[in-house]
Amino acid sequence: MSNLDSIKQHKSNALSVNEEANFNHSISESETNATPSVSLTPLDYDSGSLNTSEDSDHSDSLAKEKPCLTYNPPPDGGYGWVVVVCCFLLEFFAEGPTSAFGVFQDYYVNDKFKGRVSNSTISLIGVFNSSSMSILGVVSGKLCERFGYRVVPLCGVFILSMGYLLASFASEPWHLLLTQGILCGVGAALTFLPAAVVPSQWFERHRGLATGTVNLGIGVGGIVWTQFNHLLIKKISVAWVLRLTSIIVLALCSISLLLIKTFQPTSTRQTTNWRSLRNRNLLTFMAASFFTGVSSLVPFFYLPGYAKDIGISSNNGALITSIANAASLVGRLLAAVFSDYFGPVVVLLCAYSLTSSGILAIWTSTHNFAGTMAFGIIYGLGYGAIFTQTSAFVAKYFGVDKLPVFVGLYYTFSGLGFLFGPPIAGILLEKSQSWGSPYIGLKLYCGLPMVIALVAIVAVKMNTRHA
């Protein structure tokens, strides 16, 4: 599943955090007292202290004075690129496998549980994975604010790894629902948030490039995991594929998290101003995220099965899914670059136009390998661009300090949409078997929510002076 749903770009003059963090104040009982200063510098995840420089000649007066906080702009490089690489790996392992779930679904329906379960039932595994990861996004954000960006994600890595390991011993569909579905989703929710938040703290002028690079992890992950699963399921078994995934995730994600540092520390006493949720643009954007969640996973879940039904081999079906993921990788990178020049709203308009037209104009009218491949490429480009602009939108309109909670809130809305997407699409597929084109209902159901999301983004654009 892929889900899922990363976007970390803004124009530097639109960041409210610069205005909030750049403040100086001094309280003195005499004109000769000096005011100590505190600079925001790179910190380890769970460090709660700031570096201070004190004037020894006035040490007696420090207790009577409040410190002066000075804003230290991001370095736009340096250790920030190490953070980018580590966050890339988190995206790769936390969200990449979601985009490759269609391979598992095809195997579970047509092999492991053949004749016992339907597509809509098995799709619930991927849906619960994506929705758990997304719905818990806001919870993950608050936990990271409270306990730090190292402790919480490390717990998530352990849960994610255990989910894949326990899934390897599953003998019933409901076992997979609890393990590969819910448990892996919870682990991913606690793991991936640093990748969505921390790079924006290290970059300002090059934020688009940095966040775009991180988001490539999902696209690259979708390509690699699709082929990894498809080839090894045939050569060994699905059980050992899940066990290998568990080991790889535990080892590499843990190492990545140990190397990540924040630049601007998140206060453990920070409170969220929930009145910000009344912002009309934010509410409209959240509505768009819900309808995007309804639609976005359907092609990735059902393309392998659709390819087989129209006479395409399983190898070519997996290839189409891989190419769609590769196109999403390109879409993420292009979105990151163009967002610097045109803004996240304009990029989202183009992305939603690609996905909705790809579904309704191409997928609904094609029944061969070339047409399905063309759809996969166009849909992948738009899909990748959509899920790179969340953090960019929040950072631009609400400030970097709001990223943990508001980005988590975005994923919560999209996660609610995931709950309605593939399961209902599977029901429509089963009910329409007697139609001349059994997938037409599924395709329309996939395309119309994207159109609604496009309209919502247009509304945001109309209400925004600077896109």
CORPE-V215765 format. One record per pair of residues at least 4 apart in sequence whose ideal C-beta (glycine too) atoms are under 7 Angstrom apart, sorted by the first residue. I is the first residue (numbers start at 0). J is the second residue. If there is no record, write none. Layout:
BEGIN
i-><I I>
j-><J J>
END
This chain:
BEGIN
i-><0 0 0 0 0 0 0 0 0 1 1 1 1 1 1 1 2 2 2 2 2 2 2 3 3 3 3 3 3 4 4 4 4 4 4 5 5 5 5 5 5 5 5 6 6 6 6 6 6 6 6 7 7 7 7 7 7 7 7 8 8 8 8 8 8 8 8 8 9 9 9 9 9 9 10 10 11 11 13 14 14 14 15 15 15 16 16 16 16 17 17 19 19 20 21 22 23 23 24 24 25 25 26 26 27 27 27 28 28 32 32 32 33 33 34 34 35 35 35 35 35 35 35 36 36 36 37 37 37 37 37 38 38 38 39 39 39 39 40 40 41 41 41 42 42 42 42 43 44 44 44 44 44 44 45 45 45 46 47 51 53 53 57 60 72 73 73 73 73 73 74 74 75 75 75 75 76 78 78 79 79 79 79 80 81 81 82 82 82 82 82 82 83 83 83 83 83 84 85 85 85 85 86 86 86 86 86 86 86 87 87 87 87 87 88 88 88 88 88 89 89 89 89 89 89 89 90 90 90 90 90 90 90 90 91 91 91 91 92 92 92 92 93 93 93 93 94 94 94 94 95 95 95 95 95 95 95 96 96 96 97 97 97 98 98 98 98 98 99 99 99 99 100 100 100 101 101 101 101 101 101 101 102 102 102 102 102 102 103 103 104 104 104 104 104 105 105 105 106 106 106 106 107 107 107 108 108 108 108 109 111 112 112 116 116 116 117 117 118 118 118 118 119 119 119 119 120 121 122 122 122 122 122 123 123 123 123 124 124 124 124 124 125 125 125 125 126 126 126 126 126 126 127 127 127 127 127 128 128 128 128 128 129 129 129 129 129 130 130 130 130 130 131 131 131 131 131 132 132 132 132 133 133 133 133 133 133 134 134 134 135 135 135 136 136 136 136 136 136 136 137 137 137 137 137 138 139 139 139 139 139 139 140 140 140 140 140 140 141 141 142 142 143 143 143 143 143 144 144 144 144 145 146 146 147 148 148 148 148 149 149 150 151 151 152 152 152 152 152 153 153 153 154 154 155 155 155 155 155 155 156 156 156 156 156 156 156 156 157 158 158 158 158 158 159 159 159 159 159 160 160 160 160 161 161 162 162 162 162 162 162 163 163 163 163 163 163 163 164 164 165 165 166 166 166 166 167 167 167 169 169 169 170 172 173 174 175 175 176 176 177 177 178 178 179 180 181 182 183 184 185 186 187 190 191 192 192 192 193 193 194 195 195 196 196 196 197 197 198 198 198 198 199 199 199 199 199 199 200 200 200 200 201 201 202 202 205 206 207 207 207 207 207 208 208 209 210 210 210 210 211 211 211 211 211 211 211 214 214 214 215 215 215 215 216 217 217 218 218 218 218 218 218 218 219 219 220 221 221 221 222 222 222 222 222 223 224 225 225 225 225 225 226 226 227 228 228 229 230 231 231 232 232 235 235 237 238 239 240 241 242 243 244 245 246 247 248 249 250 251 252 253 254 255 261 265 265 271 275 275 276 278 279 279 280 280 280 280 280 281 282 283 283 283 283 284 284 284 285 285 285 285 286 286 287 287 287 287 288 288 288 288 289 289 289 289 289 290 290 290 290 290 291 291 291 291 291 292 292 292 292 292 292 293 293 293 293 294 294 294 294 295 296 296 296 296 297 297 297 297 297 297 298 298 298 298 299 300 301 301 301 302 302 302 302 302 302 303 303 303 303 304 305 305 306 306 306 306 306 307 307 307 309 309 311 311 311 311 312 313 314 315 315 316 317 318 319 319 319 319 320 321 322 322 322 322 323 323 323 323 323 324 324 325 325 326 326 326 326 326 326 327 327 327 327 328 328 329 329 329 330 330 330 330 330 330 330 331 331 331 331 332 333 333 334 334 334 334 334 334 334 335 337 337 338 338 338 338 338 341 341 341 342 342 343 343 343 343 343 344 344 344 344 344 344 345 345 346 346 346 347 347 347 347 348 348 348 348 349 349 350 350 350 350 351 351 351 351 351 351 351 352 352 353 353 353 353 354 354 354 354 354 354 355 355 355 355 355 356 357 357 357 357 357 357 358 358 358 358 358 358 359 359 361 361 361 361 361 362 362 363 363 365 365 365 366 367 368 369 370 371 372 373 374 375 376 377 378 379 380 381 382 383 388 389 389 389 390 390 390 391 392 393 393 393 393 393 394 394 394 397 397 401 402 403 404 405 406 407 408 409 410 411 412 413 416 419 420 421 422 423 423 424 424 424 424 425 426 427 427 427 427 428 428 428 431 431 431 432 434 438 439 440 441 442 443 446 447 448 449 450 451 452 453 454 455 456 457 458 459 460>
j-><97 98 100 125 126 128 129 296 299 94 97 98 217 221 296 299 94 97 98 129 295 296 417 94 97 129 132 133 386 133 292 295 386 410 413 90 195 214 217 386 387 389 390 343 386 387 388 389 390 391 392 195 198 199 206 210 213 390 391 206 207 210 335 338 339 343 388 391 13 14 206 391 394 395 342 395 203 204 395 394 398 399 19 397 398 20 398 399 400 21 70 398 400 70 70 68 67 69 65 67 34 67 64 65 32 34 64 32 63 57 60 64 54 57 64 67 51 52 53 54 61 66 67 52 67 69 49 51 66 67 68 50 69 71 70 71 263 264 50 71 78 260 262 46 260 261 264 260 147 148 149 259 260 261 147 149 150 264 267 66 58 61 61 64 203 200 201 202 203 262 79 201 202 203 204 205 80 82 260 83 201 202 209 84 85 258 86 197 198 201 259 260 87 198 209 212 213 88 89 255 258 259 90 193 194 197 198 213 259 91 212 213 215 216 92 216 251 252 255 93 190 191 193 194 252 255 94 191 194 213 214 216 217 220 95 216 219 220 220 248 251 252 159 187 190 191 187 191 217 220 99 216 217 220 221 223 224 220 224 244 125 128 129 217 220 221 299 324 221 224 225 228 104 125 300 105 299 300 301 302 303 320 106 225 228 229 303 317 107 228 108 121 122 125 300 109 303 304 110 111 232 237 111 112 121 112 116 118 121 113 237 116 172 120 121 172 425 429 122 304 425 428 422 425 426 429 172 172 126 300 421 422 425 127 176 180 422 128 175 176 179 180 129 296 300 421 130 417 418 420 421 422 131 176 180 181 184 132 179 180 183 184 133 184 296 414 417 134 184 414 417 418 135 181 184 185 188 184 187 188 414 292 410 411 413 414 417 411 414 415 139 185 188 140 188 192 406 407 410 411 141 404 407 408 411 142 143 151 188 189 192 407 144 192 403 404 406 407 145 404 146 151 147 148 151 192 403 265 267 269 403 267 150 151 151 152 193 197 261 153 256 154 155 189 156 189 190 193 256 157 253 256 158 189 159 186 187 188 189 190 160 186 190 248 249 252 253 256 161 162 182 185 186 189 183 186 187 190 248 164 245 248 249 165 182 166 178 179 182 183 186 167 179 183 241 244 245 248 242 245 178 182 175 178 179 241 238 241 242 174 175 178 174 176 177 178 179 180 180 181 181 182 182 183 183 184 185 186 187 188 189 190 191 252 195 196 403 407 197 259 213 390 406 402 403 406 259 261 202 209 210 213 206 210 390 394 399 402 261 262 263 399 209 262 206 209 209 210 211 335 336 338 339 212 335 213 214 335 390 391 215 331 332 334 335 336 387 331 335 387 219 328 331 332 220 221 386 222 324 325 327 328 331 383 223 328 224 225 324 327 226 321 324 325 328 227 228 229 317 320 321 324 230 321 231 232 240 317 234 235 240 237 240 239 240 241 242 243 244 245 246 247 248 249 250 251 252 253 254 255 256 257 258 259 265 269 403 404 281 397 281 282 283 462 284 396 459 462 463 285 286 287 455 458 459 288 392 459 289 408 409 412 290 455 291 452 455 456 292 409 412 413 293 412 413 415 416 294 416 448 451 452 295 385 413 416 452 413 414 415 416 417 420 416 419 420 448 420 445 448 449 382 300 417 420 421 301 420 421 424 441 445 302 323 378 445 320 421 305 424 441 306 316 319 320 323 375 307 316 317 320 308 309 438 311 315 316 319 371 311 313 316 366 367 315 316 368 371 316 317 318 319 368 320 321 322 323 371 372 375 324 325 326 372 375 376 327 375 376 378 379 328 379 329 379 330 375 376 379 380 383 331 379 382 383 332 383 333 380 383 334 379 380 381 382 383 384 335 383 384 387 336 337 384 338 346 350 383 384 387 388 387 341 346 342 343 346 388 391 345 346 466 465 466 347 388 391 392 395 348 456 459 460 463 466 349 466 350 384 388 351 385 388 456 352 456 457 460 353 384 354 381 384 385 355 381 385 449 452 453 456 356 453 357 377 380 381 358 378 381 382 385 449 359 446 449 450 453 360 361 362 374 377 378 381 362 378 442 445 446 449 363 446 365 370 373 374 377 374 442 439 442 370 371 374 370 371 372 373 374 375 376 377 378 379 380 381 382 383 384 385 386 387 392 393 406 409 394 402 406 395 396 397 401 402 405 406 398 399 402 401 405 405 406 407 408 409 410 411 412 413 414 415 416 417 420 423 424 425 426 427 444 428 441 444 445 429 430 431 440 441 444 437 438 441 437 439 440 437 439 442 443 444 445 446 447 450 451 452 453 454 455 456 457 458 459 460 461 462 463 466>
END
